[in-house]
């Protein structure tokens, strides 16, 4: 058992990478699922992508606010927000596994991903969520990729960049700060990024009555100190 204060993260890292590689290998070697018969699912409104696009051109479709209105259950009813988010979360996990094994990288767009990898993504999602099979050629999964891959990629690689750019020499605390950045679902709520609190900020916050003023970058004194010196000099001149 590791001693107090010790860390075994170095031992876990190779294991995590290995597990991601195995997961990615399993994804890429999975056999494609058979196409469902349209006649067995007559209640489905958007079996083809064309049907959905034609509907979007109508007054009803134009008024719809959800970009994923084509997601429906076997009765042709639209999926609720909670279930849709479960699908998106699972899709992000699949992308993360593929990224962990270097099958996806920051230079790839959804259109530049190879057909082999896309097919693996489509098959894995279809196995997990039957609703994604209620269509022709799994076009609904592909459209989810068009809608959300870019925002996931930006969030994934931006977070990694933030972690790498925090200098080790900073002994400050790392804080989570809420921002208005777009998250991986394309929302602006709850996004957080790392922020480093410097030693000066920590000292200032530990004593509300203590004011810390540091020299400016060019070596000059802060305005409050510099101004105080000028006032003292003026006072001395008046009493000489």
Backbone torsions as a table, in degrees:
resi	resn	phi	psi	omega
1	UNK	NA	134.4	-179.4
2	UNK	-62.4	144.9	178.9
3	UNK	-73.0	170.7	-179.6
4	UNK	-60.9	131.4	177.6
5	UNK	83.7	-7.5	179.5
6	UNK	-83.0	164.4	-178.0
7	UNK	-133.4	138.3	176.5
8	UNK	-112.0	21.1	-178.3
9	UNK	-62.2	-30.4	179.2
10	UNK	-64.9	-33.0	179.0
11	UNK	-75.3	-32.7	-177.7
12	UNK	-74.8	-30.0	-174.2
13	UNK	-57.1	-51.3	178.6
14	UNK	-60.0	-35.9	179.5
15	UNK	-63.9	-44.1	179.5
16	UNK	-62.6	-43.5	179.2
17	UNK	-62.8	-41.0	179.3
18	UNK	-63.8	-40.6	179.3
19	UNK	-65.2	-39.1	177.7
20	UNK	-65.1	-38.7	179.9
21	UNK	-65.2	-41.2	178.3
22	UNK	-64.8	-43.9	179.6
23	UNK	-61.2	-42.8	179.6
24	UNK	-65.4	-41.2	179.2
25	UNK	-62.4	-41.0	178.4
26	UNK	-64.5	-39.1	179.2
27	UNK	-62.4	-46.3	-174.8
28	UNK	-72.9	-20.9	-177.7
29	UNK	-98.9	2.9	-178.0
30	UNK	-73.5	136.3	178.4
31	UNK	-73.3	142.5	-179.8
32	UNK	-65.5	147.3	177.8
33	UNK	-79.5	149.6	178.7
34	UNK	-70.9	150.3	177.9
35	UNK	-70.7	131.6	177.5
36	UNK	-71.9	154.8	-179.8
37	UNK	-85.1	123.8	-178.6
38	UNK	-58.1	-34.9	-177.6
39	UNK	-66.2	-20.5	178.9
40	UNK	-84.5	-7.2	-176.7
41	UNK	-136.2	59.3	-175.6
42	UNK	-68.8	-18.2	-179.1
43	UNK	-77.2	-14.7	-178.8
44	UNK	-67.6	127.8	-177.6
45	UNK	-81.5	-36.4	-172.9
46	UNK	-120.8	71.6	179.1
47	UNK	-73.2	-37.5	178.4
48	UNK	-110.1	156.6	178.0
49	UNK	-65.7	-32.2	178.9
50	UNK	-63.0	-40.1	178.5
51	UNK	-59.9	-40.2	179.8
52	UNK	-69.0	-42.1	179.9
53	UNK	-66.0	-37.8	177.4
54	UNK	-64.5	-39.0	178.4
55	UNK	-67.1	-38.2	179.0
56	UNK	-63.9	-22.7	179.4
57	UNK	-81.5	-8.4	178.7
58	UNK	-86.8	169.2	179.0
59	UNK	-62.7	-40.9	179.0
60	UNK	-63.5	-46.3	-179.2
61	UNK	-66.2	-39.0	179.7
62	UNK	-65.9	-28.5	-179.5
63	UNK	-81.2	-15.2	-179.2
64	UNK	-69.2	134.0	-177.0
65	UNK	-94.9	-21.6	-178.2
66	UNK	-82.9	127.3	177.2
67	UNK	-74.1	-10.6	-178.9
68	UNK	-113.2	34.7	-179.7
69	UNK	-63.4	-14.5	179.8
70	UNK	-77.4	-10.8	178.0
71	UNK	-76.4	119.3	-174.3
72	UNK	-144.3	156.1	177.6
73	UNK	-85.6	-175.0	-174.9
74	UNK	-68.2	-11.3	177.5
75	UNK	-96.0	0.5	179.8
76	UNK	84.8	12.0	179.1
77	UNK	-90.7	139.6	-179.9
78	UNK	-63.1	142.1	178.0
79	UNK	-71.8	146.4	178.4
80	UNK	-76.6	168.6	-175.1
81	UNK	-60.7	-41.6	-177.6
82	UNK	-61.7	-44.2	-179.2
83	UNK	-69.9	-36.9	177.5
84	UNK	-62.4	-40.3	179.4
85	UNK	-67.5	-32.0	175.4
86	UNK	-63.3	-40.0	178.5
87	UNK	-64.2	-44.9	-179.2
88	UNK	-65.5	-39.6	178.3
89	UNK	-63.0	-42.8	178.3
90	UNK	-63.6	-38.8	179.0
91	UNK	-65.2	-40.4	176.4
92	UNK	-60.8	-39.3	179.2
93	UNK	-63.6	-40.2	178.0
94	UNK	-64.2	-44.9	178.0
95	UNK	-61.0	-39.9	-179.4
96	UNK	-64.1	-41.5	177.7
97	UNK	-61.4	-43.2	-179.8
98	UNK	-68.4	-35.8	176.7
99	UNK	-66.3	-39.4	-179.9
100	UNK	-62.7	-26.2	178.9
101	UNK	-100.3	12.6	177.9
102	UNK	68.8	16.9	175.3
103	UNK	-77.8	-21.7	174.0
104	UNK	-125.4	141.3	176.5
105	UNK	-139.9	175.0	-172.4
106	UNK	-66.2	-19.5	-178.3
107	UNK	-83.7	-11.9	-175.4
108	UNK	-83.7	137.4	168.6
109	UNK	-103.3	170.1	-179.4
110	UNK	-61.3	-37.4	-178.3
111	UNK	-74.4	-22.1	-178.5
112	UNK	-91.7	-7.9	177.2
113	UNK	-66.0	137.8	-177.0
114	UNK	-63.6	154.0	179.6
115	UNK	-63.4	-31.7	178.8
116	UNK	-62.6	-45.7	180.0
117	UNK	-69.4	-41.0	178.3
118	UNK	-61.4	-41.8	179.3
119	UNK	-62.2	-39.3	177.8
120	UNK	-63.3	-41.0	178.1
121	UNK	-64.0	-46.5	-179.4
122	UNK	-59.6	-45.4	-177.4
123	UNK	-66.3	-42.7	-179.6
124	UNK	-63.8	-41.6	179.7
125	UNK	-68.4	-38.5	-179.6
126	UNK	-67.2	-33.4	177.9
127	UNK	-69.2	-32.8	-177.5
128	UNK	-84.4	-31.3	-176.4
129	UNK	-134.5	106.3	-176.9
130	UNK	-60.6	-28.7	-178.6
131	UNK	-58.1	-27.8	-179.5
132	UNK	-76.5	-10.2	178.2
133	UNK	-91.0	-10.1	-178.4
134	UNK	-80.7	61.5	-179.0
135	UNK	-170.4	172.5	-180.0
136	UNK	-86.8	125.2	174.6
137	UNK	56.4	30.8	176.5
138	UNK	52.9	37.2	-177.3
139	UNK	-66.8	-24.2	-179.1
140	UNK	-67.7	-39.7	175.9
141	UNK	-64.6	-40.8	179.2
142	UNK	-63.1	-38.8	-180.0
143	UNK	-68.9	-35.0	175.5
144	UNK	-60.9	-37.8	176.7
145	UNK	-64.0	-42.6	177.9
146	UNK	-61.6	-36.3	-176.3
147	UNK	-78.5	-38.3	-166.2
148	UNK	-121.4	-9.8	-178.2
149	UNK	-63.5	-42.3	-176.8
150	UNK	-60.7	-46.1	-179.4
151	UNK	-67.7	-36.6	176.5
152	UNK	-63.0	-44.8	-178.4
153	UNK	-61.5	-44.0	179.5
154	UNK	-61.9	-43.0	179.5
155	UNK	-66.7	-45.1	-177.6
156	UNK	-60.8	-52.3	-175.1
157	UNK	-79.9	-25.7	175.8
158	UNK	-68.3	-41.9	178.3
159	UNK	-63.6	-39.9	179.1
160	UNK	-65.6	-39.2	179.7
161	UNK	-65.9	-39.5	179.6
162	UNK	-61.4	-42.4	-178.6
163	UNK	-66.2	-34.7	-177.2
164	UNK	-77.2	-24.0	-173.6
165	UNK	-93.3	4.4	175.5
166	UNK	-83.6	110.5	-176.9
167	UNK	-62.1	138.8	179.7
168	UNK	-68.3	-24.8	-177.6
169	UNK	-72.3	-15.5	176.6
170	UNK	-74.8	121.4	-178.5
171	UNK	-96.8	11.0	-178.8
172	UNK	-74.8	177.5	178.1
173	UNK	-86.2	149.3	174.6
174	UNK	-98.0	124.0	-177.2
175	UNK	-115.2	154.0	170.2
176	UNK	-93.7	126.2	176.9
177	UNK	-119.8	131.2	176.9
178	UNK	-70.3	136.5	178.0
179	UNK	-132.3	177.2	178.4
180	UNK	-100.0	17.7	-179.8
181	UNK	-67.9	154.3	-179.5
182	UNK	-76.1	132.2	178.6
183	UNK	-86.7	-174.2	-174.5
184	UNK	-70.1	-13.8	175.4
185	UNK	-94.7	-0.4	-177.6
186	UNK	86.4	10.5	179.0
187	UNK	-95.7	166.3	179.3
188	UNK	-110.2	7.8	-177.8
189	UNK	-96.1	141.9	170.3
190	UNK	72.5	10.3	178.8
191	UNK	-71.9	138.6	179.4
192	UNK	-135.2	147.0	175.6
193	UNK	-135.8	155.4	-179.2
194	UNK	-74.5	139.6	176.5
195	UNK	-133.7	136.5	-179.3
196	UNK	-96.5	128.4	174.9
197	UNK	-95.5	121.1	-175.0
198	UNK	-74.1	167.6	179.0
199	UNK	-59.5	-36.8	-179.4
200	UNK	-63.6	-41.0	180.0
201	UNK	-67.3	-36.8	179.8
202	UNK	-65.2	-44.8	-179.9
203	UNK	-63.6	-40.3	-179.4
204	UNK	-65.4	-40.3	-178.6
205	UNK	-72.5	-22.7	-179.2
206	UNK	-76.9	-20.2	178.9
207	UNK	-140.9	101.9	-175.4
208	UNK	-62.7	-20.6	-177.1
209	UNK	-91.4	-2.7	-177.6
210	UNK	-99.8	124.2	178.4
211	UNK	-104.4	121.0	-179.9
212	UNK	-104.5	123.8	178.6
213	UNK	-123.6	125.9	-178.9
214	UNK	-106.1	152.5	177.3
215	UNK	-59.8	150.0	177.3
216	UNK	-70.1	166.9	-177.6
217	UNK	-59.3	-34.8	-177.2
218	UNK	-83.1	3.6	178.2
219	UNK	93.9	-9.6	179.7
220	UNK	-76.1	163.8	-179.4
221	UNK	-81.5	153.9	174.9
222	UNK	-59.5	153.1	-176.5
223	UNK	-54.5	-41.2	-176.6
224	UNK	-65.6	-40.5	179.3
225	UNK	-71.9	-46.4	-179.0
226	UNK	-60.0	-42.0	179.7
227	UNK	-65.2	-37.0	179.0
228	UNK	-65.2	-37.8	178.6
229	UNK	-64.1	-43.4	179.3
230	UNK	-62.3	-40.5	178.8
231	UNK	-64.6	-41.5	178.2
232	UNK	-63.3	-41.9	179.8
233	UNK	-63.3	-41.9	179.3
234	UNK	-63.8	-40.0	179.9
235	UNK	-65.6	-41.4	179.0
236	UNK	-62.7	-37.4	179.0
237	UNK	-64.0	-32.8	-176.7
238	UNK	-75.4	-24.0	-177.6
239	UNK	-100.2	-3.4	179.6
240	UNK	-77.8	NA	NA
